[in-house]
Amino acid sequence: MKKGLTIVALLLFLTSCKDAKETFVLSSSVGKSNHLLVVTEAKDWSGKIGDNLRDFLGELVVGLPQPETMFSVTQIAPKGFGSMMNKYKNILFVQVGDKESFRVQNDFYARPQTLVYVTAKDKESLNAQLEKHKKEIVKIFKDSDIKDIQDRFYNKRVDDSKYKTLEKLGLSLIIPTDFRTVEDTGDFLWLRQYLMSGIAHGDGRSNILVYSVPLTEEFDLDVNNNIINNRNIIGEKHIPGSKEGMYMITEAAFTPQTKEAVIDNKKAFETRGKWEVKNDFMAGPFINYTVVDEKNNRLIVFEGFTYAPSIDKRDFIFELEAIGKSLKIK
């Protein structure tokens, strides 16, 4: 009888533990987008492994007026990684271990959280592992940050059906509530957000443009120049400067960089560069997504650009990237 009661009690205990685990609520993670905690030995951080990490994590973001790295990185030794540090949103573990491995884990110590583990039997193999997976590592953390931003914006989004241009073009977009309408013609949408922090307070602003242009046979022959020509035409027509004869153009001194992308499971192109106002001193970075909508024989264009003099602009452009990547064609 005693034995039976003991077994029943044990089963109840295990069941309650399982239920507690399933209902356990993780604490919120800490750390901004584009910030990364690297857990590795100090001697490795100061050696070849650290050089490799700094090389690909510290790559400069294309199109920004000032040099800004892809990630802001903090390093800590494994023995210092405790309850005060394990709540970071993005953590990369780089350590010598029993076997070679590369794995990703989400929401382990906090939520949202992305953990990437790179392990090898010796330092030479560890460096080879980093070299092998460096593009994947960057993509994993970037995609995670994009999703996090989109989730946050989704919870404080406006009803995008109120915009005539999005309705007419058959588009949806996650737009935060602090963006205000500058122009909405039905064919062209311009939204503006005033930046409320740092030196840019009261002057800095981020902008969103949405429009479409016809898809022509010539587009694929010179994608980069066609994208730039389209944005220059739109700039002259819709984005005026403070005086007559002033309007937004693509900065001639910096050649924008275009690469293939995917938006809403459709072929697209991402272009990063710098804009300026003709005959004026205003300038800043832009990110442009041109989506090929073959079904409707058109190009859908989303563009985000920022004016924030004297401060870093990486994170502003990154937020615009997250909004652009939320675009869907209905």
BALOBA-1460 file (C-alpha; in Angstrom, 3 decimals):
// residues 330
<rec num="1" residu="m" x="0.000" y="0.000" z="0.000"/>
<rec num="2" residu="k" x="2.812" y="2.370" z="0.946"/>
<rec num="3" residu="k" x="4.640" y="1.561" z="-2.251"/>
<rec num="4" residu="g" x="1.521" y="2.326" z="-4.291"/>
<rec num="5" residu="l" x="1.023" y="5.673" z="-2.574"/>
<rec num="6" residu="t" x="4.677" y="6.561" z="-3.170"/>
<rec num="7" residu="i" x="4.353" y="5.891" z="-6.904"/>
<rec num="8" residu="v" x="1.158" y="7.951" z="-7.107"/>
<rec num="9" residu="a" x="2.823" y="10.822" z="-5.252"/>
<rec num="10" residu="l" x="5.833" y="10.651" z="-7.568"/>
<rec num="11" residu="l" x="3.610" y="10.736" z="-10.653"/>
<rec num="12" residu="l" x="1.722" y="13.738" z="-9.304"/>
<rec num="13" residu="f" x="5.017" y="15.501" z="-8.565"/>
<rec num="14" residu="l" x="6.359" y="14.880" z="-12.076"/>
<rec num="15" residu="t" x="3.082" y="16.016" z="-13.629"/>
<rec num="16" residu="s" x="3.069" y="19.222" z="-11.583"/>
<rec num="17" residu="c" x="6.699" y="19.898" z="-12.604"/>
<rec num="18" residu="k" x="5.773" y="19.432" z="-16.268"/>
<rec num="19" residu="d" x="2.799" y="21.766" z="-15.922"/>
<rec num="20" residu="a" x="4.927" y="24.359" z="-14.134"/>
<rec num="21" residu="k" x="7.528" y="24.215" z="-16.903"/>
<rec num="22" residu="e" x="4.871" y="24.626" z="-19.589"/>
<rec num="23" residu="t" x="3.322" y="27.623" z="-17.852"/>
<rec num="24" residu="f" x="6.624" y="29.256" z="-16.840"/>
<rec num="25" residu="v" x="6.862" y="32.785" z="-18.185"/>
<rec num="26" residu="l" x="10.289" y="33.932" z="-19.337"/>
<rec num="27" residu="s" x="11.433" y="37.410" z="-18.401"/>
<rec num="28" residu="s" x="11.899" y="40.030" z="-21.097"/>
<rec num="29" residu="s" x="15.289" y="40.127" z="-22.783"/>
<rec num="30" residu="v" x="17.536" y="43.178" z="-22.655"/>
<rec num="31" residu="g" x="19.648" y="44.801" z="-25.350"/>
<rec num="32" residu="k" x="18.902" y="46.811" z="-28.456"/>
<rec num="33" residu="s" x="18.686" y="45.660" z="-32.044"/>
<rec num="34" residu="n" x="22.086" y="45.303" z="-33.731"/>
<rec num="35" residu="h" x="23.749" y="44.724" z="-30.352"/>
<rec num="36" residu="l" x="25.469" y="41.415" z="-29.719"/>
<rec num="37" residu="l" x="27.039" y="39.722" z="-26.674"/>
<rec num="38" residu="v" x="29.935" y="37.413" z="-27.552"/>
<rec num="39" residu="v" x="30.810" y="34.791" z="-24.927"/>
<rec num="40" residu="t" x="34.387" y="33.642" z="-25.449"/>
<rec num="41" residu="e" x="37.666" y="33.505" z="-23.540"/>
<rec num="42" residu="a" x="39.533" y="36.803" z="-23.238"/>
<rec num="43" residu="k" x="42.701" y="35.286" z="-24.723"/>
<rec num="44" residu="d" x="40.691" y="34.098" z="-27.745"/>
<rec num="45" residu="w" x="39.016" y="37.495" z="-28.110"/>
<rec num="46" residu="s" x="42.430" y="39.167" z="-28.223"/>
<rec num="47" residu="g" x="43.788" y="36.623" z="-30.725"/>
<rec num="48" residu="k" x="42.914" y="35.306" z="-34.186"/>
<rec num="49" residu="i" x="39.418" y="34.222" z="-33.168"/>
<rec num="50" residu="g" x="38.631" y="37.736" z="-31.966"/>
<rec num="51" residu="d" x="40.128" y="39.235" z="-35.122"/>
<rec num="52" residu="n" x="37.870" y="37.037" z="-37.226"/>
<rec num="53" residu="l" x="34.794" y="37.952" z="-35.174"/>
<rec num="54" residu="r" x="35.545" y="41.665" z="-35.316"/>
<rec num="55" residu="d" x="36.111" y="41.412" z="-39.060"/>
<rec num="56" residu="f" x="32.680" y="40.065" z="-40.039"/>
<rec num="57" residu="l" x="30.593" y="41.400" z="-37.129"/>
<rec num="58" residu="g" x="32.218" y="44.805" z="-37.512"/>
<rec num="59" residu="e" x="31.621" y="45.135" z="-41.240"/>
<rec num="60" residu="l" x="30.473" y="48.657" z="-42.113"/>
<rec num="61" residu="v" x="26.830" y="49.231" z="-43.076"/>
<rec num="62" residu="v" x="26.485" y="50.341" z="-46.698"/>
<rec num="63" residu="g" x="25.106" y="53.782" z="-47.474"/>
<rec num="64" residu="l" x="25.548" y="55.572" z="-44.155"/>
<rec num="65" residu="p" x="27.227" y="59.019" z="-44.074"/>
<rec num="66" residu="q" x="29.439" y="58.079" z="-41.113"/>
<rec num="67" residu="p" x="31.169" y="54.701" z="-40.635"/>
<rec num="68" residu="e" x="28.919" y="52.460" z="-38.520"/>
<rec num="69" residu="t" x="29.422" y="48.747" z="-37.912"/>
<rec num="70" residu="m" x="26.787" y="46.108" z="-38.556"/>
<rec num="71" residu="f" x="26.757" y="45.146" z="-34.863"/>
<rec num="72" residu="s" x="27.756" y="46.812" z="-31.615"/>
<rec num="73" residu="v" x="29.638" y="43.991" z="-29.857"/>
<rec num="74" residu="t" x="30.364" y="43.312" z="-26.175"/>
<rec num="75" residu="q" x="32.624" y="40.414" z="-25.155"/>
<rec num="76" residu="i" x="32.498" y="38.483" z="-21.902"/>
<rec num="77" residu="a" x="34.379" y="35.390" z="-20.683"/>
<rec num="78" residu="p" x="32.314" y="32.220" z="-20.038"/>
<rec num="79" residu="k" x="32.948" y="32.407" z="-16.283"/>
<rec num="80" residu="g" x="31.363" y="35.859" z="-16.229"/>
<rec num="81" residu="f" x="28.242" y="34.717" z="-18.037"/>
<rec num="82" residu="g" x="25.672" y="34.475" z="-15.258"/>
<rec num="83" residu="s" x="22.178" y="35.635" z="-14.411"/>
<rec num="84" residu="m" x="23.145" y="39.266" z="-14.984"/>
<rec num="85" residu="m" x="24.215" y="38.608" z="-18.579"/>
<rec num="86" residu="n" x="22.056" y="35.741" z="-19.809"/>
<rec num="87" residu="k" x="19.054" y="37.996" z="-20.470"/>
<rec num="88" residu="y" x="20.759" y="39.630" z="-23.477"/>
<rec num="89" residu="k" x="18.630" y="39.430" z="-26.616"/>
<rec num="90" residu="n" x="21.429" y="38.304" z="-28.984"/>
<rec num="91" residu="i" x="24.201" y="36.035" z="-27.669"/>
<rec num="92" residu="l" x="26.976" y="34.295" z="-29.615"/>
<rec num="93" residu="f" x="28.922" y="31.537" z="-27.807"/>
<rec num="94" residu="v" x="32.341" y="30.768" z="-29.304"/>
<rec num="95" residu="q" x="34.168" y="28.057" z="-27.359"/>
<rec num="96" residu="v" x="36.447" y="25.042" z="-27.586"/>
<rec num="97" residu="g" x="34.504" y="21.879" z="-26.710"/>
<rec num="98" residu="d" x="34.296" y="18.111" z="-27.125"/>
<rec num="99" residu="k" x="33.076" y="18.182" z="-30.717"/>
<rec num="100" residu="e" x="32.476" y="20.425" z="-33.695"/>
<rec num="101" residu="s" x="28.982" y="21.888" z="-33.728"/>
<rec num="102" residu="f" x="26.875" y="24.842" z="-34.840"/>
<rec num="103" residu="r" x="23.400" y="25.315" z="-33.425"/>
<rec num="104" residu="v" x="20.757" y="27.947" z="-32.756"/>
<rec num="105" residu="q" x="18.452" y="28.225" z="-29.747"/>
<rec num="106" residu="n" x="15.616" y="30.678" z="-29.159"/>
<rec num="107" residu="d" x="14.015" y="32.069" z="-26.001"/>
<rec num="108" residu="f" x="16.040" y="30.017" z="-23.501"/>
<rec num="109" residu="y" x="16.877" y="32.497" z="-20.725"/>
<rec num="110" residu="a" x="14.522" y="35.298" z="-21.810"/>
<rec num="111" residu="r" x="12.121" y="36.279" z="-24.590"/>
<rec num="112" residu="p" x="12.710" y="37.288" z="-27.343"/>
<rec num="113" residu="q" x="16.210" y="35.846" z="-27.469"/>
<rec num="114" residu="t" x="18.506" y="34.285" z="-30.057"/>
<rec num="115" residu="l" x="21.468" y="32.161" z="-28.988"/>
<rec num="116" residu="v" x="24.054" y="30.867" z="-31.461"/>
<rec num="117" residu="y" x="26.635" y="28.271" z="-30.365"/>
<rec num="118" residu="v" x="29.860" y="27.678" z="-32.312"/>
<rec num="119" residu="t" x="32.039" y="24.882" z="-30.913"/>
<rec num="120" residu="a" x="35.149" y="23.002" z="-32.104"/>
<rec num="121" residu="k" x="37.845" y="20.779" z="-30.597"/>
<rec num="122" residu="d" x="40.676" y="23.314" z="-30.922"/>
<rec num="123" residu="k" x="41.198" y="26.992" z="-31.740"/>
<rec num="124" residu="e" x="42.207" y="26.417" z="-35.347"/>
<rec num="125" residu="s" x="39.050" y="24.399" z="-35.986"/>
<rec num="126" residu="l" x="37.002" y="27.000" z="-34.114"/>
<rec num="127" residu="n" x="38.250" y="29.735" z="-36.412"/>
<rec num="128" residu="a" x="37.427" y="27.546" z="-39.403"/>
<rec num="129" residu="q" x="33.901" y="27.075" z="-38.029"/>
<rec num="130" residu="l" x="33.457" y="30.832" z="-37.727"/>
<rec num="131" residu="e" x="34.685" y="31.329" z="-41.288"/>
<rec num="132" residu="k" x="32.301" y="28.646" z="-42.536"/>
<rec num="133" residu="h" x="29.236" y="30.044" z="-40.770"/>
<rec num="134" residu="k" x="29.925" y="33.797" z="-40.642"/>
<rec num="135" residu="k" x="27.280" y="34.778" z="-43.224"/>
<rec num="136" residu="e" x="24.761" y="32.504" z="-41.545"/>
<rec num="137" residu="i" x="25.549" y="33.989" z="-38.118"/>
<rec num="138" residu="v" x="24.974" y="37.526" z="-39.367"/>
<rec num="139" residu="k" x="21.724" y="36.532" z="-41.101"/>
<rec num="140" residu="i" x="20.382" y="34.723" z="-38.032"/>
<rec num="141" residu="f" x="20.836" y="37.731" z="-35.744"/>
<rec num="142" residu="k" x="19.652" y="40.248" z="-38.350"/>
<rec num="143" residu="d" x="16.512" y="38.246" z="-39.170"/>
<rec num="144" residu="s" x="15.807" y="37.860" z="-35.454"/>
<rec num="145" residu="d" x="16.075" y="41.619" z="-34.879"/>
<rec num="146" residu="i" x="13.882" y="42.350" z="-37.919"/>
<rec num="147" residu="k" x="11.171" y="40.029" z="-36.583"/>
<rec num="148" residu="d" x="11.421" y="41.574" z="-33.112"/>
<rec num="149" residu="i" x="10.967" y="45.084" z="-34.517"/>
<rec num="150" residu="q" x="8.061" y="43.980" z="-36.708"/>
<rec num="151" residu="d" x="6.370" y="42.328" z="-33.714"/>
<rec num="152" residu="r" x="6.750" y="45.489" z="-31.629"/>
<rec num="153" residu="f" x="5.502" y="47.712" z="-34.432"/>
<rec num="154" residu="y" x="2.583" y="45.353" z="-35.121"/>
<rec num="155" residu="n" x="1.304" y="45.918" z="-31.587"/>
<rec num="156" residu="k" x="1.237" y="49.691" z="-32.117"/>
<rec num="157" residu="r" x="0.401" y="49.866" z="-35.809"/>
<rec num="158" residu="v" x="-2.093" y="52.070" z="-37.616"/>
<rec num="159" residu="d" x="-4.927" y="50.677" z="-39.727"/>
<rec num="160" residu="d" x="-3.165" y="50.836" z="-43.095"/>
<rec num="161" residu="s" x="-6.485" y="50.678" z="-44.958"/>
<rec num="162" residu="k" x="-6.879" y="54.399" z="-44.225"/>
<rec num="163" residu="y" x="-4.179" y="55.220" z="-46.787"/>
<rec num="164" residu="k" x="-5.624" y="55.739" z="-50.263"/>
<rec num="165" residu="t" x="-2.361" y="54.758" z="-51.972"/>
<rec num="166" residu="l" x="-2.041" y="51.407" z="-50.186"/>
<rec num="167" residu="e" x="-5.691" y="50.625" z="-50.895"/>
<rec num="168" residu="k" x="-5.431" y="51.523" z="-54.572"/>
<rec num="169" residu="l" x="-2.172" y="49.607" z="-55.058"/>
<rec num="170" residu="g" x="-3.475" y="46.627" z="-53.059"/>
<rec num="171" residu="l" x="-0.737" y="46.693" z="-50.426"/>
<rec num="172" residu="s" x="-0.441" y="46.194" z="-46.689"/>
<rec num="173" residu="l" x="2.358" y="47.454" z="-44.467"/>
<rec num="174" residu="i" x="3.136" y="47.500" z="-40.750"/>
<rec num="175" residu="i" x="3.248" y="51.233" z="-39.976"/>
<rec num="176" residu="p" x="3.827" y="52.454" z="-36.393"/>
<rec num="177" residu="t" x="1.343" y="54.988" z="-35.046"/>
<rec num="178" residu="d" x="3.918" y="57.780" z="-34.721"/>
<rec num="179" residu="f" x="4.202" y="58.200" z="-38.507"/>
<rec num="180" residu="r" x="2.214" y="61.142" z="-39.863"/>
<rec num="181" residu="t" x="0.869" y="61.613" z="-43.395"/>
<rec num="182" residu="v" x="2.657" y="64.178" z="-45.558"/>
<rec num="183" residu="e" x="1.019" y="63.207" z="-48.870"/>
<rec num="184" residu="d" x="-1.376" y="60.456" z="-49.921"/>
<rec num="185" residu="t" x="-2.613" y="60.913" z="-53.488"/>
<rec num="186" residu="g" x="-3.750" y="57.389" z="-54.254"/>
<rec num="187" residu="d" x="-0.639" y="56.848" z="-56.368"/>
<rec num="188" residu="f" x="2.015" y="58.137" z="-53.970"/>
<rec num="189" residu="l" x="2.301" y="57.864" z="-50.175"/>
<rec num="190" residu="w" x="4.707" y="59.887" z="-48.022"/>
<rec num="191" residu="l" x="4.790" y="59.364" z="-44.258"/>
<rec num="192" residu="r" x="7.044" y="61.093" z="-41.729"/>
<rec num="193" residu="q" x="8.144" y="60.240" z="-38.194"/>
<rec num="194" residu="y" x="9.854" y="62.802" z="-35.980"/>
<rec num="195" residu="l" x="12.745" y="61.294" z="-34.034"/>
<rec num="196" residu="m" x="12.310" y="61.961" z="-30.349"/>
<rec num="197" residu="s" x="15.688" y="61.144" z="-28.853"/>
<rec num="198" residu="g" x="19.330" y="62.186" z="-28.965"/>
<rec num="199" residu="i" x="20.715" y="65.258" z="-30.714"/>
<rec num="200" residu="a" x="18.140" y="64.772" z="-33.474"/>
<rec num="201" residu="h" x="15.258" y="65.573" z="-31.111"/>
<rec num="202" residu="g" x="13.018" y="68.135" z="-32.756"/>
<rec num="203" residu="d" x="14.899" y="68.095" z="-36.055"/>
<rec num="204" residu="g" x="15.614" y="64.510" z="-37.067"/>
<rec num="205" residu="r" x="13.039" y="62.563" z="-38.980"/>
<rec num="206" residu="s" x="12.487" y="59.277" z="-40.773"/>
<rec num="207" residu="n" x="10.366" y="59.049" z="-43.919"/>
<rec num="208" residu="i" x="8.500" y="56.352" z="-45.815"/>
<rec num="209" residu="l" x="7.581" y="56.502" z="-49.500"/>
<rec num="210" residu="v" x="5.361" y="53.994" z="-51.321"/>
<rec num="211" residu="y" x="4.483" y="54.078" z="-55.036"/>
<rec num="212" residu="s" x="4.481" y="51.963" z="-58.180"/>
<rec num="213" residu="v" x="6.014" y="52.315" z="-61.639"/>
<rec num="214" residu="p" x="5.417" y="50.254" z="-64.793"/>
<rec num="215" residu="l" x="7.518" y="47.116" z="-65.275"/>
<rec num="216" residu="t" x="9.334" y="47.497" z="-68.611"/>
<rec num="217" residu="e" x="11.536" y="45.140" z="-70.597"/>
<rec num="218" residu="e" x="14.485" y="47.476" z="-70.031"/>
<rec num="219" residu="f" x="14.353" y="47.119" z="-66.231"/>
<rec num="220" residu="d" x="16.365" y="43.886" z="-66.039"/>
<rec num="221" residu="l" x="19.031" y="45.238" z="-68.417"/>
<rec num="222" residu="d" x="20.283" y="47.786" z="-65.856"/>
<rec num="223" residu="v" x="18.492" y="47.291" z="-62.541"/>
<rec num="224" residu="n" x="20.599" y="49.674" z="-60.442"/>
<rec num="225" residu="n" x="20.352" y="52.638" z="-62.820"/>
<rec num="226" residu="n" x="16.642" y="52.079" z="-63.409"/>
<rec num="227" residu="i" x="15.978" y="52.120" z="-59.653"/>
<rec num="228" residu="i" x="18.011" y="55.317" z="-59.247"/>
<rec num="229" residu="n" x="16.295" y="56.981" z="-62.221"/>
<rec num="230" residu="n" x="12.878" y="56.117" z="-60.788"/>
<rec num="231" residu="r" x="13.702" y="57.552" z="-57.361"/>
<rec num="232" residu="n" x="15.165" y="60.729" z="-58.899"/>
<rec num="233" residu="i" x="11.981" y="61.279" z="-60.917"/>
<rec num="234" residu="i" x="9.874" y="60.788" z="-57.777"/>
<rec num="235" residu="g" x="12.167" y="63.087" z="-55.786"/>
<rec num="236" residu="e" x="11.813" y="65.931" z="-58.255"/>
<rec num="237" residu="k" x="8.064" y="65.491" z="-58.483"/>
<rec num="238" residu="h" x="7.157" y="64.900" z="-54.826"/>
<rec num="239" residu="i" x="10.033" y="65.732" z="-52.404"/>
<rec num="240" residu="p" x="10.737" y="69.481" z="-52.587"/>
<rec num="241" residu="g" x="13.425" y="71.405" z="-50.744"/>
<rec num="242" residu="s" x="12.990" y="74.687" z="-48.890"/>
<rec num="243" residu="k" x="13.238" y="76.826" z="-52.047"/>
<rec num="244" residu="e" x="12.228" y="76.601" z="-55.677"/>
<rec num="245" residu="g" x="14.574" y="74.405" z="-57.705"/>
<rec num="246" residu="m" x="15.469" y="72.284" z="-54.663"/>
<rec num="247" residu="y" x="14.354" y="68.648" z="-54.457"/>
<rec num="248" residu="m" x="15.628" y="65.263" z="-53.352"/>
<rec num="249" residu="i" x="18.074" y="63.410" z="-55.620"/>
<rec num="250" residu="t" x="20.456" y="60.501" z="-55.282"/>
<rec num="251" residu="e" x="23.866" y="61.710" z="-54.141"/>
<rec num="252" residu="a" x="26.116" y="61.644" z="-57.208"/>
<rec num="253" residu="a" x="29.356" y="61.240" z="-55.236"/>
<rec num="254" residu="f" x="28.293" y="57.849" z="-53.810"/>
<rec num="255" residu="t" x="27.245" y="54.968" z="-56.036"/>
<rec num="256" residu="p" x="24.305" y="53.118" z="-54.443"/>
<rec num="257" residu="q" x="24.622" y="49.370" z="-54.005"/>
<rec num="258" residu="t" x="21.851" y="47.061" z="-55.188"/>
<rec num="259" residu="k" x="21.432" y="43.376" z="-54.375"/>
<rec num="260" residu="e" x="18.695" y="40.824" z="-54.875"/>
<rec num="261" residu="a" x="16.132" y="40.382" z="-52.113"/>
<rec num="262" residu="v" x="12.807" y="38.681" z="-51.429"/>
<rec num="263" residu="i" x="9.749" y="40.629" z="-50.271"/>
<rec num="264" residu="d" x="6.423" y="38.838" z="-49.762"/>
<rec num="265" residu="n" x="7.938" y="35.780" z="-51.484"/>
<rec num="266" residu="k" x="8.505" y="37.842" z="-54.613"/>
<rec num="267" residu="k" x="11.656" y="38.816" z="-56.451"/>
<rec num="268" residu="a" x="12.868" y="42.191" z="-55.257"/>
<rec num="269" residu="f" x="15.944" y="44.395" z="-55.089"/>
<rec num="270" residu="e" x="17.400" y="46.161" z="-52.074"/>
<rec num="271" residu="t" x="19.251" y="49.397" z="-52.805"/>
<rec num="272" residu="r" x="21.199" y="51.358" z="-50.203"/>
<rec num="273" residu="g" x="22.719" y="54.760" z="-50.799"/>
<rec num="274" residu="k" x="22.685" y="58.422" z="-49.876"/>
<rec num="275" residu="w" x="20.195" y="61.109" z="-50.800"/>
<rec num="276" residu="e" x="20.735" y="64.844" z="-50.935"/>
<rec num="277" residu="v" x="18.697" y="67.929" z="-51.755"/>
<rec num="278" residu="k" x="19.736" y="69.559" z="-55.018"/>
<rec num="279" residu="n" x="21.292" y="73.022" z="-54.439"/>
<rec num="280" residu="d" x="21.077" y="72.564" z="-50.655"/>
<rec num="281" residu="f" x="23.089" y="70.962" z="-47.834"/>
<rec num="282" residu="m" x="20.514" y="68.424" z="-46.557"/>
<rec num="283" residu="a" x="21.491" y="64.776" z="-46.975"/>
<rec num="284" residu="g" x="21.225" y="61.340" z="-45.414"/>
<rec num="285" residu="p" x="20.920" y="57.584" z="-46.048"/>
<rec num="286" residu="f" x="18.122" y="55.698" z="-47.787"/>
<rec num="287" residu="i" x="17.032" y="52.093" z="-48.227"/>
<rec num="288" residu="n" x="14.885" y="51.174" z="-51.218"/>
<rec num="289" residu="y" x="12.974" y="47.954" z="-51.901"/>
<rec num="290" residu="t" x="11.762" y="47.528" z="-55.469"/>
<rec num="291" residu="v" x="9.436" y="44.528" z="-55.739"/>
<rec num="292" residu="v" x="8.753" y="42.890" z="-59.098"/>
<rec num="293" residu="d" x="4.984" y="42.342" z="-59.369"/>
<rec num="294" residu="e" x="4.813" y="40.454" z="-62.670"/>
<rec num="295" residu="k" x="1.146" y="39.578" z="-62.223"/>
<rec num="296" residu="n" x="0.209" y="43.262" z="-62.421"/>
<rec num="297" residu="n" x="3.100" y="44.264" z="-64.737"/>
<rec num="298" residu="r" x="4.495" y="46.805" z="-62.273"/>
<rec num="299" residu="l" x="7.221" y="47.541" z="-59.764"/>
<rec num="300" residu="i" x="6.140" y="48.274" z="-56.201"/>
<rec num="301" residu="v" x="8.581" y="50.636" z="-54.484"/>
<rec num="302" residu="f" x="9.050" y="51.092" z="-50.749"/>
<rec num="303" residu="e" x="11.669" y="53.590" z="-49.669"/>
<rec num="304" residu="g" x="12.786" y="54.719" z="-46.250"/>
<rec num="305" residu="f" x="15.124" y="57.655" z="-45.739"/>
<rec num="306" residu="t" x="16.384" y="59.487" z="-42.677"/>
<rec num="307" residu="y" x="17.519" y="63.009" z="-41.895"/>
<rec num="308" residu="a" x="19.291" y="63.097" z="-38.534"/>
<rec num="309" residu="p" x="22.322" y="65.405" z="-38.616"/>
<rec num="310" residu="s" x="25.231" y="64.790" z="-36.240"/>
<rec num="311" residu="i" x="24.057" y="61.411" z="-34.892"/>
<rec num="312" residu="d" x="24.417" y="57.772" z="-35.909"/>
<rec num="313" residu="k" x="21.743" y="56.520" z="-38.299"/>
<rec num="314" residu="r" x="22.224" y="52.744" z="-38.458"/>
<rec num="315" residu="d" x="19.327" y="51.897" z="-36.174"/>
<rec num="316" residu="f" x="16.929" y="54.338" z="-37.860"/>
<rec num="317" residu="i" x="17.589" y="52.754" z="-41.253"/>
<rec num="318" residu="f" x="17.289" y="49.296" z="-39.712"/>
<rec num="319" residu="e" x="13.802" y="50.103" z="-38.416"/>
<rec num="320" residu="l" x="12.832" y="51.337" z="-41.885"/>
<rec num="321" residu="e" x="14.206" y="48.069" z="-43.285"/>
<rec num="322" residu="a" x="11.940" y="46.124" z="-40.924"/>
<rec num="323" residu="i" x="8.915" y="48.134" z="-42.061"/>
<rec num="324" residu="g" x="9.830" y="47.669" z="-45.730"/>
<rec num="325" residu="k" x="10.171" y="43.911" z="-45.295"/>
<rec num="326" residu="s" x="6.634" y="43.747" z="-43.860"/>
<rec num="327" residu="l" x="5.156" y="44.836" z="-47.220"/>
<rec num="328" residu="k" x="2.617" y="42.462" z="-48.738"/>
<rec num="329" residu="i" x="0.758" y="42.566" z="-52.048"/>
<rec num="330" residu="k" x="-2.869" y="41.560" z="-51.506"/>
